[in-house]
Amino acid sequence: MSRRETEGFDFDTRLLRCIVTIVEEKSLSRAAEKLYLSQPALSRALRGVETELGVPLFAREHNTLRLTNAGKLFVNGARSILHIEQEMNEAVAACASHRPDSVTAAVPRALSAFVRRFVQPDVEAQLGEGALCVTQADPDEALRALRDGEADAALVFVPPGQELPPRAQEILRFELVFCEAQTPGAPLASADPFLRAMSRAYAPGAQDVSCTADLPVLAELLALGRGGLMVPRAAVPQSAQARVRAFDPPLVCRCAAVCGEDALPAASVFVRCAASRAAELGGRALLAE
C-alpha cells in the first residue's frame, strides 16, 4: 500500500489556492500572473499535486484545461478548506482586536430582538458603536459559553421552581398563560427552545403542535383566530378572538442576566441595560420585533 493510500494528501493551502485559481482563471498563464508566479513554477506545482494524488485533475484539450471528475471533487473540497481557513483567520483577528470595553452576550432566540432593538443601543451609547456582539443560545448553551469564555454575559430563562444560576441577577419575572383562539386548532409553539419546551409541558394538547415560529409571528396567527399559544400574560395579543387560560398555581418563569466568572466591566453595563429595559417593558419584551 502506498503512502498516498495510507496518509492521504498533504493539504497545503498554498497549493489548494493554486489549483482553485487555475480553475477560476481557466488559464495557467493568467493564474500564474494572478498568483505572482512564473508559469513554469505553477505548472510544476500542478504536476506535483497530481503526482501525489495519483490522478490527473485536468484534461488538456486544444490548449485549454478541463477539470476531470477527480478534479471537480478536489476543487470542491479545496474551496471548502480555503473558506474554513478564511473564517478561522477572521475569527482570530477579531479576537485579537477585542476591545476591553466590549461584551459578547449569549441570549435566547425569543429575546434576541429585544436585545438588538432596546439593549444594544443603550450599551453602545455607553461603550461605543460595535461594543455589543449578540449570539443566540438556549440556556444550557449560554451557560456553557460563559464557562468556556466564549461569552462575557448571557440572558437565560429559568423554569418555575428552579434556582437562579451562579452570578445571576433576575431581570424579568413573567406569568405564562395559554391563549386559545375561539376557532379550535392545534397549539402553536415558540421557536425558542425554552418556551417551546414550556409549551409542550403545559399547553393543552401540546403534542399536536402544528406550527413553530417566533413569538410575534405566532401572536399574529393567534390574533387571526388560529390555534393557541403559551405567552407571557403581559404580552397577550389584543384580540377578541382569543381567550386566556391561566394556570393554578400561576406558571411563573424568570429571565436572568448572568455574568461570566472573569467578566470585564463591560458585561456589567450589558446587565444593567438589560435589567432597565426589561423592567420598562415587562413581558412585552418577549414580543419585541
Steps between C-alpha positions, in 0.01 A plus 500: 500500500642839402557794734226685312247227582597488867563868577294689243580832337698767687257793492738792451258790459744679270474213253122487541485869417709438190263234370188705575653804327577293188132396489376856553732652240460210254861552399840411645650828380227718648503300823876532528473876448234532769706291743821691421667177384673404179300268278765221522487522882121470500517209253745319729270560799204353308701196387618449857142495632387261228799273565430489870132430443574244229227636276481788249292800606482655154465364148696699242291563188605739223705723731219515756464338840188305591441357847481124520246338733775462759592864442144614568496311831841638593409862420171482693690373803777757454250785496342373821839479671598850385166636622557344842851645508363846421233475771762386753735787415217754525390361837855509637545855371175607665613341825835677479324834460243429775466822694500492881187717490301255285274211597377180335155398623325167446122545500194280436345521156180645648697792648741570214271762342452668840876516553577633153217756503517630858811379683765533229442875442528561877821298529658666199401844628721429801778290347509608138370369168561129447563436869231230525510169309181293533484125445195275531515216753260296709565506880734199506701630203519848653632372832754280322613801294551695823691213658725459196565872462314523167256756646537773762133512598175320427126518537335172599146384572451327836212247530252514790653372825857498368777697671682781324844403366811638674581871442147556368269796553129464440390767255152382400228291658206404284190286527432268210139449394342306219320714242251299298329609182122470495534280192640160609849431376823329593728700735785706361848503652778757528818438303697565820596159649408600858158644417432209266579257782269692735226482238541124464501455876198715588292592195184296445554250220856622451596171337295624202711812447453584133718810454827622649609859445612815682256637755396813304405283201303258719325788674381627162367153414320489833351844436362355176330223695744219431610246763622581849818635653691502829581867556596738784180645646628855443540421130156351435397607147216752502251284316134430567546164332729363773422394858756471776547195720710553811665221698434422867740557663626770261772389261773754581826497305799728536765648277843561652810685386821310575859620489797276432734422787773727362269743322630848421316814621332523160297190591354686797393780266312245289328356809393845623363598161313169459352529851387858441333422169339179630352691796363758258343254255415203724364197316463706182878468463443146375294629209741776395543515122 
